[in-house]
């Protein structure tokens, strides 16, 4: 286990950093004096990113009736926080589109699952009519990023992990037993390296075990339920997708009823396909 932890730590240290445009935009998110010209200046340095943003802004997911033809227009219509979410999504799509050994996720499936959880999270916020941070989309999108680091280690030790699973031990607990860490903790470390806000890091770290979190909050609860919901409908259900029931504590905290889950589930597939097509053509 000690050797594995050293290798994991080394791989974690060398994990790609957040792209420059996203870092610069994130630095502006809490600046009350930020203006559209500053945002345009950052995005003009990356023509590909700008093109992707405009394709996203014009997708059916946002339902904007008139065509968005410029970054300025996109910022004014979507708002800075929503635009930054789309920048992060566009930047990480290439990283997360790869196959993930160990978790039995073929090329594109981790990305599709991540998008689906983001869509489901926003759907739950709307369905439950709750006040929630716009950053829920980002937390949901990145909840499984740690699998990119742990995939090969899980594959190498899968027999031991499988033996733990056969004793009805949850997958992330089996990872901990065998590897000394799990994909949620590794994901949280990646987002810490990227200097993302603490509540996003917290939601990623505890998305399987929200009852154990030091910080409870709506973001964590929604990401947890959205992840379970997507596994229930079969999006991203690899080797660790066997637990298809949201936490009773979280269900009670959110006032979640079965009909809420059913409604959001019916919308999630449609919007995931829409966003997947946009990213695929971007």
PyMOL commands that set and color helices and strands:
alter all, ss='L'
color gray80, all
select helices_A, chain A and resi 2-13+20-28+36-43+47-57+71-78+80-93+95-97+109-128+136-141+147-156+158-165+171-179+183-193+198-205+210-212+218-232+248-254+258-281
alter helices_A, ss='H'
color red, helices_A
deselect
rebuild
show_as cartoon
